[in-house]
Amino acid sequence: GVQTCALPICTIDTPTPGGTASGKAYVNFGWVLTPQPSLIPIDGSTIFVFIDNIPVGHPVYNNFRPDIATFFPGLQNSPGAVGYYYIDTTKLSNGLHTIGWSATDNAGHSQGLGSRFFNVQN
């Protein structure tokens, strides 16, 4: 039979895996979708950004990106799947750090998303 996934899906676009981030307003981009009929609240309140496994805030969510909307037309939040979060890398030590997102939809499905290493160089 056909299996379906009930969990949110997403990825982080920036920083790239192993990439370098610097500055007071480095933009961390990512996107989050979930299968119908569930949804991710458009205020981003159930999406968390983690740096070094510590929750640091919620992204600004519900932003349109044509490739995501086109590639995932049947999933919830496709028209506004993109989120961004400003990282002040000057508050982080130079060197290797981790970043990841987690998302929970309105049906209580949770998923850790897009975890990766990145470098800080200020």
N, CA, C and O atoms as a GROMACS GRO file, in nm:
protein
  488
    1GLY      N    1   0.081  -0.117   0.000
    1GLY     CA    2   0.000   0.000   0.000
    1GLY      C    3   0.087   0.125   0.000
    1GLY      O    4   0.208   0.118   0.022
    2VAL      N    5   0.024   0.237  -0.025
    2VAL     CA    6   0.093   0.365  -0.027
    2VAL      C    7   0.107   0.415   0.116
    2VAL      O    8   0.010   0.417   0.192
    3GLN      N    9   0.228   0.454   0.152
    3GLN     CA   10   0.251   0.511   0.283
    3GLN      C   11   0.261   0.662   0.269
    3GLN      O   12   0.316   0.713   0.172
    4THR      N   13   0.208   0.733   0.367
    4THR     CA   14   0.219   0.877   0.368
    4THR      C   15   0.288   0.921   0.496
    4THR      O   16   0.282   0.852   0.598
    5CYS      N   17   0.351   1.033   0.491
    5CYS     CA   18   0.420   1.089   0.606
    5CYS      C   19   0.332   1.195   0.668
    5CYS      O   20   0.280   1.283   0.599
    6ALA      N   21   0.314   1.187   0.800
    6ALA     CA   22   0.232   1.286   0.870
    6ALA      C   23   0.317   1.394   0.934
    6ALA      O   24   0.263   1.488   0.992
    7LEU      N   25   0.449   1.382   0.924
    7LEU     CA   26   0.537   1.477   0.992
    7LEU      C   27   0.568   1.598   0.905
    7LEU      O   28   0.570   1.589   0.782
    8PRO      N   29   0.593   1.712   0.970
    8PRO     CA   30   0.640   1.829   0.893
    8PRO      C   31   0.773   1.798   0.823
    8PRO      O   32   0.852   1.717   0.871
    9ILE      N   33   0.795   1.863   0.711
    9ILE     CA   34   0.922   1.850   0.638
    9ILE      C   35   0.980   1.990   0.618
    9ILE      O   36   0.906   2.088   0.607
   10CYS      N   37   1.111   1.998   0.614
   10CYS     CA   38   1.174   2.126   0.589
   10CYS      C   39   1.322   2.108   0.568
   10CYS      O   40   1.376   1.998   0.584
   11THR      N   41   1.386   2.216   0.533
   11THR     CA   42   1.531   2.220   0.528
   11THR      C   43   1.575   2.361   0.559
   11THR      O   44   1.498   2.456   0.552
   12ILE      N   45   1.701   2.373   0.594
   12ILE     CA   46   1.762   2.504   0.612
   12ILE      C   47   1.841   2.534   0.485
   12ILE      O   48   1.915   2.448   0.437
   13ASP      N   49   1.827   2.653   0.432
   13ASP     CA   50   1.901   2.693   0.312
   13ASP      C   51   2.032   2.762   0.347
   13ASP      O   52   2.133   2.743   0.280
   14THR      N   53   2.030   2.844   0.453
   14THR     CA   54   2.151   2.913   0.496
   14THR      C   55   2.160   2.907   0.647
   14THR      O   56   2.058   2.920   0.714
   15PRO      N   57   2.276   2.889   0.703
   15PRO     CA   58   2.404   2.871   0.634
   15PRO      C   59   2.412   2.732   0.570
   15PRO      O   60   2.345   2.639   0.613
   16THR      N   61   2.493   2.721   0.467
   16THR     CA   62   2.512   2.592   0.401
   16THR      C   63   2.587   2.499   0.496
   16THR      O   64   2.655   2.547   0.587
   17PRO      N   65   2.576   2.366   0.478
   17PRO     CA   66   2.651   2.274   0.564
   17PRO      C   67   2.800   2.306   0.559
   17PRO      O   68   2.861   2.305   0.452
   18GLY      N   69   2.858   2.333   0.675
   18GLY     CA   70   3.000   2.367   0.682
   18GLY      C   71   3.031   2.508   0.637
   18GLY      O   72   3.148   2.547   0.635
   19GLY      N   73   2.927   2.585   0.601
   19GLY     CA   74   2.947   2.722   0.552
   19GLY      C   75   2.987   2.816   0.664
   19GLY      O   76   2.990   2.778   0.782
   20THR      N   77   3.018   2.938   0.626
   20THR     CA   78   3.063   3.038   0.722
   20THR      C   79   2.960   3.149   0.733
   20THR      O   80   2.907   3.197   0.633
   21ALA      N   81   2.933   3.189   0.857
   21ALA     CA   82   2.840   3.298   0.886
   21ALA      C   83   2.914   3.404   0.966
   21ALA      O   84   3.001   3.373   1.048
   22SER      N   85   2.880   3.532   0.940
   22SER     CA   86   2.940   3.639   1.017
   22SER      C   87   2.849   3.761   1.015
   22SER      O   88   2.768   3.778   0.924
   23GLY      N   89   2.863   3.843   1.118
   23GLY     CA   90   2.790   3.970   1.123
   23GLY      C   91   2.679   3.972   1.225
   23GLY      O   92   2.640   3.870   1.280
   24LYS      N   93   2.628   4.093   1.249
   24LYS     CA   94   2.523   4.112   1.349
   24LYS      C   95   2.385   4.070   1.298
   24LYS      O   96   2.294   4.051   1.379
   25ALA      N   97   2.367   4.056   1.168
   25ALA     CA   98   2.235   4.024   1.114
   25ALA      C   99   2.247   3.921   1.001
   25ALA      O  100   2.198   3.944   0.891
   26TYR      N  101   2.312   3.808   1.030
   26TYR     CA  102   2.322   3.700   0.931
   26TYR      C  103   2.184   3.636   0.918
   26TYR      O  104   2.121   3.602   1.018
   27VAL      N  105   2.137   3.620   0.793
   27VAL     CA  106   2.002   3.568   0.771
   27VAL      C  107   2.008   3.416   0.754
   27VAL      O  108   2.071   3.364   0.662
   28ASN      N  109   1.939   3.347   0.844
   28ASN     CA  110   1.921   3.201   0.839
   28ASN      C  111   1.786   3.176   0.771
   28ASN      O  112   1.681   3.205   0.828
   29PHE      N  113   1.792   3.122   0.648
   29PHE     CA  114   1.670   3.091   0.573
   29PHE      C  115   1.639   2.942   0.581
   29PHE      O  116   1.730   2.859   0.586
   30GLY      N  117   1.511   2.910   0.582
   30GLY     CA  118   1.466   2.772   0.576
   30GLY      C  119   1.321   2.768   0.532
   30GLY      O  120   1.259   2.871   0.512
   31TRP      N  121   1.268   2.647   0.518
   31TRP     CA  122   1.127   2.634   0.483
   31TRP      C  123   1.067   2.512   0.552
   31TRP      O  124   1.136   2.414   0.579
   32VAL      N  125   0.937   2.522   0.580
   32VAL     CA  126   0.865   2.419   0.654
   32VAL      C  127   0.729   2.398   0.589
   32VAL      O  128   0.657   2.493   0.559
   33LEU      N  129   0.696   2.271   0.568
   33LEU     CA  130   0.566   2.231   0.515
   33LEU      C  131   0.514   2.115   0.600
   33LEU      O  132   0.590   2.051   0.672
   34THR      N  133   0.385   2.089   0.592
   34THR     CA  134   0.328   1.972   0.657
   34THR      C  135   0.216   1.917   0.569
   34THR      O  136   0.152   1.993   0.497
   35PRO      N  137   0.192   1.784   0.573
   35PRO     CA  138   0.084   1.726   0.492
   35PRO      C  139  -0.054   1.774   0.538
   35PRO      O  140  -0.074   1.804   0.655
   36GLN      N  141  -0.147   1.780   0.444
   36GLN     CA  142  -0.286   1.812   0.474
   36GLN      C  143  -0.344   1.701   0.562
   36GLN      O  144  -0.298   1.588   0.548
   37PRO      N  145  -0.438   1.723   0.647
   37PRO     CA  146  -0.506   1.850   0.673
   37PRO      C  147  -0.438   1.933   0.781
   37PRO      O  148  -0.488   2.040   0.817
   38SER      N  149  -0.325   1.887   0.832
   38SER     CA  150  -0.254   1.963   0.936
   38SER      C  151  -0.198   2.092   0.878
   38SER      O  152  -0.189   2.108   0.756
   39LEU      N  153  -0.160   2.183   0.967
   39LEU     CA  154  -0.096   2.306   0.920
   39LEU      C  155   0.002   2.357   1.024
   39LEU      O  156  -0.009   2.326   1.143
   40ILE      N  157   0.097   2.435   0.977
   40ILE     CA  158   0.193   2.504   1.062
   40ILE      C  159   0.138   2.644   1.082
   40ILE      O  160   0.110   2.713   0.984
   41PRO      N  161   0.119   2.690   1.207
   41PRO     CA  162   0.070   2.826   1.228
   41PRO      C  163   0.156   2.928   1.153
   41PRO      O  164   0.279   2.924   1.162
   42ILE      N  165   0.092   3.020   1.081
   42ILE     CA  166   0.166   3.112   0.995
   42ILE      C  167   0.246   3.217   1.072
   42ILE      O  168   0.328   3.288   1.014
   43ASP      N  169   0.223   3.226   1.204
   43ASP     CA  170   0.302   3.320   1.283
   43ASP      C  171   0.438   3.262   1.323
   43ASP      O  172   0.518   3.330   1.387
   44GLY      N  173   0.465   3.135   1.285
   44GLY     CA  174   0.594   3.073   1.314
   44GLY      C  175   0.612   3.033   1.460
   44GLY      O  176   0.722   2.994   1.499
   45SER      N  177   0.507   3.042   1.540
   45SER     CA  178   0.518   3.018   1.684
   45SER      C  179   0.554   2.874   1.720
   45SER      O  180   0.600   2.848   1.831
   46THR      N  181   0.533   2.780   1.629
   46THR     CA  182   0.565   2.640   1.658
   46THR      C  183   0.690   2.594   1.584
   46THR      O  184   0.719   2.474   1.578
   47ILE      N  185   0.764   2.689   1.528
   47ILE     CA  186   0.893   2.659   1.464
   47ILE      C  187   1.001   2.721   1.554
   47ILE      O  188   0.995   2.840   1.587
   48PHE      N  189   1.097   2.640   1.592
   48PHE     CA  190   1.206   2.688   1.677
   48PHE      C  191   1.338   2.679   1.604
   48PHE      O  192   1.364   2.582   1.532
   49VAL      N  193   1.422   2.780   1.622
   49VAL     CA  194   1.559   2.779   1.573
   49VAL      C  195   1.647   2.744   1.692
   49VAL      O  196   1.636   2.804   1.800
   50PHE      N  197   1.736   2.647   1.671
   50PHE     CA  198   1.830   2.605   1.775
   50PHE      C  199   1.972   2.634   1.728
   50PHE      O  200   2.007   2.601   1.615
   51ILE      N  201   2.052   2.696   1.812
   51ILE     CA  202   2.195   2.712   1.786
   51ILE      C  203   2.267   2.643   1.901
   51ILE      O  204   2.244   2.673   2.018
   52ASP      N  205   2.355   2.551   1.865
   52ASP     CA  206   2.427   2.471   1.965
   52ASP      C  207   2.330   2.404   2.062
   52ASP      O  208   2.353   2.398   2.182
   53ASN      N  209   2.219   2.353   2.006
   53ASN     CA  210   2.114   2.279   2.079
   53ASN      C  211   2.038   2.364   2.181
   53ASN      O  212   1.972   2.309   2.269
   54ILE      N  213   2.045   2.495   2.169
   54ILE     CA  214   1.972   2.586   2.258
   54ILE      C  215   1.868   2.661   2.173
   54ILE      O  216   1.904   2.721   2.072
   55PRO      N  217   1.739   2.659   2.214
   55PRO     CA  218   1.638   2.735   2.137
   55PRO      C  219   1.665   2.885   2.149
   55PRO      O  220   1.676   2.938   2.259
   56VAL      N  221   1.676   2.952   2.033
   56VAL     CA  222   1.709   3.095   2.032
   56VAL      C  223   1.596   3.182   1.981
   56VAL      O  224   1.603   3.305   1.992
   57GLY      N  225   1.490   3.122   1.924
   57GLY     CA  226   1.378   3.203   1.877
   57GLY      C  227   1.300   3.134   1.768
   57GLY      O  228   1.323   3.018   1.735
   58HIS      N  229   1.207   3.209   1.712
   58HIS     CA  230   1.119   3.163   1.605
   58HIS      C  231   1.149   3.241   1.477
   58HIS      O  232   1.176   3.361   1.483
   59PRO      N  233   1.146   3.174   1.362
   59PRO     CA  234   1.166   3.249   1.238
   59PRO      C  235   1.042   3.333   1.202
   59PRO      O  236   0.931   3.304   1.247
   60VAL      N  237   1.064   3.435   1.121
   60VAL     CA  238   0.954   3.506   1.058
   60VAL      C  239   0.906   3.412   0.948
   60VAL      O  240   0.981   3.380   0.855
   61TYR      N  241   0.782   3.367   0.957
   61TYR     CA  242   0.731   3.259   0.871
   61TYR      C  243   0.621   3.312   0.779
   61TYR      O  244   0.574   3.425   0.794
   62ASN      N  245   0.580   3.230   0.684
   62ASN     CA  246   0.472   3.255   0.591
   62ASN      C  247   0.516   3.346   0.476
   62ASN      O  248   0.444   3.439   0.438
   63ASN      N  249   0.634   3.319   0.422
   63ASN     CA  250   0.687   3.393   0.308
   63ASN      C  251   0.684   3.305   0.183
   63ASN      O  252   0.720   3.188   0.189
   64PHE      N  253   0.642   3.361   0.073
   64PHE     CA  254   0.627   3.290  -0.054
   64PHE      C  255   0.762   3.271  -0.123
   64PHE      O  256   0.844   3.363  -0.126
   65ARG      N  257   0.783   3.152  -0.177
   65ARG     CA  258   0.896   3.127  -0.266
   65ARG      C  259   0.846   3.039  -0.379
   65ARG      O  260   0.796   2.930  -0.352
   66PRO      N  261   0.857   3.082  -0.504
   66PRO     CA  262   0.792   3.012  -0.614
   66PRO      C  263   0.834   2.865  -0.630
   66PRO      O  264   0.749   2.781  -0.661
   67ASP      N  265   0.962   2.833  -0.609
   67ASP     CA  266   1.002   2.694  -0.630
   67ASP      C  267   0.939   2.600  -0.527
   67ASP      O  268   0.901   2.488  -0.562
   68ILE      N  269   0.928   2.643  -0.402
   68ILE     CA  270   0.866   2.559  -0.300
   68ILE      C  271   0.717   2.544  -0.329
   68ILE      O  272   0.664   2.433  -0.324
   69ALA      N  273   0.649   2.654  -0.360
   69ALA     CA  274   0.505   2.650  -0.389
   69ALA      C  275   0.476   2.560  -0.509
   69ALA      O  276   0.376   2.488  -0.509
   70THR      N  277   0.562   2.563  -0.610
   70THR     CA  278   0.542   2.482  -0.730
   70THR      C  279   0.575   2.335  -0.706
   70THR      O  280   0.504   2.247  -0.754
   71PHE      N  281   0.682   2.308  -0.632
   71PHE     CA  282   0.728   2.171  -0.612
   71PHE      C  283   0.642   2.094  -0.513
   71PHE      O  284   0.633   1.972  -0.522
   72PHE      N  285   0.578   2.163  -0.418
   72PHE     CA  286   0.497   2.098  -0.316
   72PHE      C  287   0.353   2.152  -0.316
   72PHE      O  288   0.307   2.201  -0.212
   73PRO      N  289   0.282   2.145  -0.428
   73PRO     CA  290   0.150   2.210  -0.435
   73PRO      C  291   0.045   2.147  -0.345
   73PRO      O  292  -0.050   2.216  -0.308
   74GLY      N  293   0.057   2.020  -0.308
   74GLY     CA  294  -0.047   1.955  -0.229
   74GLY      C  295  -0.025   1.960  -0.080
   74GLY      O  296  -0.108   1.911  -0.003
   75LEU      N  297   0.086   2.018  -0.038
   75LEU     CA  298   0.114   2.023   0.105
   75LEU      C  299   0.066   2.154   0.165
   75LEU      O  300   0.060   2.258   0.098
   76GLN      N  301   0.032   2.148   0.293
   76GLN     CA  302  -0.014   2.267   0.364
   76GLN      C  303   0.102   2.367   0.376
   76GLN      O  304   0.218   2.327   0.384
   77ASN      N  305   0.072   2.492   0.375
   77ASN     CA  306   0.168   2.602   0.388
   77ASN      C  307   0.255   2.622   0.264
   77ASN      O  308   0.350   2.700   0.270
   78SER      N  309   0.228   2.554   0.152
   78SER     CA  310   0.310   2.571   0.032
   78SER      C  311   0.322   2.717  -0.013
   78SER      O  312   0.431   2.758  -0.052
   79PRO      N  313   0.214   2.796  -0.008
   79PRO     CA  314   0.227   2.936  -0.051
   79PRO      C  315   0.309   3.024   0.043
   79PRO      O  316   0.348   3.134   0.005
   80GLY      N  317   0.336   2.977   0.165
   80GLY     CA  318   0.410   3.059   0.260
   80GLY      C  319   0.508   2.977   0.342
   80GLY      O  320   0.518   2.995   0.463
   81ALA      N  321   0.579   2.887   0.277
   81ALA     CA  322   0.662   2.788   0.348
   81ALA      C  323   0.795   2.843   0.400
   81ALA      O  324   0.858   2.779   0.484
   82VAL      N  325   0.837   2.959   0.353
   82VAL     CA  326   0.970   3.008   0.386
   82VAL      C  327   0.970   3.091   0.514
   82VAL      O  328   0.880   3.172   0.540
   83GLY      N  329   1.074   3.068   0.593
   83GLY     CA  330   1.096   3.146   0.714
   83GLY      C  331   1.239   3.195   0.718
   83GLY      O  332   1.326   3.140   0.651
   84TYR      N  333   1.262   3.299   0.797
   84TYR     CA  334   1.398   3.347   0.815
   84TYR      C  335   1.417   3.393   0.960
   84TYR      O  336   1.322   3.436   1.026
   85TYR      N  337   1.541   3.383   1.005
   85TYR     CA  338   1.575   3.421   1.140
   85TYR      C  339   1.710   3.492   1.136
   85TYR      O  340   1.805   3.442   1.074
   86TYR      N  341   1.718   3.608   1.200
   86TYR     CA  342   1.844   3.682   1.204
   86TYR      C  343   1.931   3.630   1.318
   86TYR      O  344   1.887   3.625   1.433
   87ILE      N  345   2.053   3.591   1.285
   87ILE     CA  346   2.150   3.545   1.385
   87ILE      C  347   2.255   3.655   1.403
   87ILE      O  348   2.315   3.702   1.306
   88ASP      N  349   2.276   3.695   1.527
   88ASP     CA  350   2.386   3.787   1.559
   88ASP      C  351   2.507   3.700   1.590
   88ASP      O  352   2.527   3.657   1.703
   89THR      N  353   2.589   3.675   1.488
   89THR     CA  354   2.703   3.585   1.507
   89THR      C  355   2.811   3.647   1.595
   89THR      O  356   2.901   3.577   1.642
   90THR      N  357   2.803   3.780   1.618
   90THR     CA  358   2.903   3.842   1.705
   90THR      C  359   2.886   3.797   1.850
   90THR      O  360   2.975   3.817   1.932
   91LYS      N  361   2.772   3.736   1.882
   91LYS     CA  362   2.748   3.682   2.016
   91LYS      C  363   2.796   3.537   2.028
   91LYS      O  364   2.788   3.477   2.136
   92LEU      N  365   2.844   3.480   1.917
   92LEU     CA  366   2.895   3.343   1.915
   92LEU      C  367   3.047   3.347   1.903
   92LEU      O  368   3.103   3.439   1.844
   93SER      N  369   3.112   3.247   1.958
   93SER     CA  370   3.257   3.238   1.943
   93SER      C  371   3.291   3.200   1.799
   93SER      O  372   3.214   3.131   1.733
   94ASN      N  373   3.407   3.244   1.752
   94ASN     CA  374   3.455   3.199   1.622
   94ASN      C  375   3.476   3.048   1.628
   94ASN      O  376   3.519   2.995   1.730
   95GLY      N  377   3.444   2.980   1.519
   95GLY     CA  378   3.462   2.835   1.514
   95GLY      C  379   3.333   2.762   1.479
   95GLY      O  380   3.239   2.822   1.427
   96LEU      N  381   3.330   2.634   1.508
   96LEU     CA  382   3.222   2.544   1.467
   96LEU      C  383   3.102   2.551   1.562
   96LEU      O  384   3.118   2.548   1.684
   97HIS      N  385   2.983   2.560   1.504
   97HIS     CA  386   2.856   2.561   1.578
   97HIS      C  387   2.756   2.472   1.505
   97HIS      O  388   2.780   2.430   1.392
   98THR      N  389   2.644   2.445   1.572
   98THR     CA  390   2.536   2.372   1.507
   98THR      C  391   2.413   2.462   1.499
   98THR      O  392   2.394   2.551   1.581
   99ILE      N  393   2.331   2.436   1.396
   99ILE     CA  394   2.203   2.505   1.383
   99ILE      C  395   2.102   2.403   1.336
   99ILE      O  396   2.136   2.311   1.260
  100GLY      N  397   1.979   2.417   1.379
  100GLY     CA  398   1.871   2.330   1.337
  100GLY      C  399   1.738   2.396   1.365
  100GLY      O  400   1.729   2.490   1.445
  101TRP      N  401   1.635   2.347   1.301
  101TRP     CA  402   1.499   2.394   1.325
  101TRP      C  403   1.416   2.276   1.370
  101TRP      O  404   1.446   2.161   1.336
  102SER      N  405   1.313   2.302   1.447
  102SER     CA  406   1.211   2.202   1.476
  102SER      C  407   1.076   2.266   1.448
  102SER      O  408   1.059   2.387   1.462
  103ALA      N  409   0.981   2.183   1.408
  103ALA     CA  410   0.847   2.234   1.377
  103ALA      C  411   0.743   2.138   1.432
  103ALA      O  412   0.762   2.016   1.434
  104THR      N  413   0.632   2.196   1.478
  104THR     CA  414   0.518   2.119   1.525
  104THR      C  415   0.395   2.172   1.453
  104THR      O  416   0.371   2.293   1.451
  105ASP      N  417   0.316   2.082   1.394
  105ASP     CA  418   0.194   2.128   1.327
  105ASP      C  419   0.078   2.128   1.427
  105ASP      O  420   0.095   2.090   1.543
  106ASN      N  421  -0.040   2.171   1.381
  106ASN     CA  422  -0.153   2.185   1.471
  106ASN      C  423  -0.213   2.052   1.514
  106ASN      O  424  -0.303   2.049   1.598
  107ALA      N  425  -0.166   1.940   1.457
  107ALA     CA  426  -0.209   1.807   1.499
  107ALA      C  427  -0.110   1.747   1.599
  107ALA      O  428  -0.127   1.633   1.642
  108GLY      N  429  -0.008   1.824   1.637
  108GLY     CA  430   0.088   1.777   1.735
  108GLY      C  431   0.203   1.696   1.678
  108GLY      O  432   0.283   1.642   1.755
  109HIS      N  433   0.214   1.687   1.544
  109HIS     CA  434   0.327   1.618   1.482
  109HIS      C  435   0.450   1.709   1.488
  109HIS      O  436   0.445   1.824   1.445
  110SER      N  437   0.560   1.655   1.543
  110SER     CA  438   0.683   1.732   1.556
  110SER      C  439   0.797   1.665   1.482
  110SER      O  440   0.801   1.543   1.468
  111GLN      N  441   0.890   1.748   1.434
  111GLN     CA  442   1.004   1.696   1.362
  111GLN      C  443   1.120   1.792   1.378
  111GLN      O  444   1.104   1.914   1.366
  112GLY      N  445   1.238   1.738   1.406
  112GLY     CA  446   1.360   1.816   1.400
  112GLY      C  447   1.403   1.826   1.255
  112GLY      O  448   1.397   1.726   1.183
  113LEU      N  449   1.447   1.943   1.212
  113LEU     CA  450   1.465   1.967   1.069
  113LEU      C  451   1.594   2.041   1.038
  113LEU      O  452   1.628   2.139   1.104
  114GLY      N  453   1.665   1.993   0.940
  114GLY     CA  454   1.774   2.070   0.881
  114GLY      C  455   1.898   2.090   0.966
  114GLY      O  456   1.973   2.184   0.940
  115SER      N  457   1.921   2.007   1.065
  115SER     CA  458   2.037   2.026   1.152
  115SER      C  459   2.168   2.015   1.074
  115SER      O  460   2.184   1.929   0.988
  116ARG      N  461   2.262   2.105   1.107
  116ARG     CA  462   2.392   2.103   1.039
  116ARG      C  463   2.496   2.180   1.119
  116ARG      O  464   2.463   2.254   1.212
  117PHE      N  465   2.621   2.161   1.081
  117PHE     CA  466   2.732   2.237   1.136
  117PHE      C  467   2.756   2.359   1.048
  117PHE      O  468   2.734   2.354   0.927
  118PHE      N  469   2.802   2.470   1.111
  118PHE     CA  470   2.846   2.587   1.035
  118PHE      C  471   2.956   2.655   1.113
  118PHE      O  472   2.970   2.634   1.234
  119ASN      N  473   3.032   2.736   1.045
  119ASN     CA  474   3.143   2.808   1.107
  119ASN      C  475   3.107   2.953   1.127
  119ASN      O  476   3.038   3.013   1.045
  120VAL      N  477   3.153   3.009   1.237
  120VAL     CA  478   3.140   3.152   1.263
  120VAL      C  479   3.278   3.214   1.248
  120VAL      O  480   3.376   3.165   1.305
  121GLN      N  481   3.285   3.321   1.170
  121GLN     CA  482   3.411   3.395   1.154
  121GLN      C  483   3.378   3.543   1.156
  121GLN      O  484   3.331   3.598   1.056
  122ASN      N  485   3.402   3.606   1.268
  122ASN     CA  486   3.373   3.750   1.282
  122ASN      C  487   3.501   3.831   1.273
  122ASN      O  488   3.497   3.954   1.282
   0.00000   0.00000   0.00000
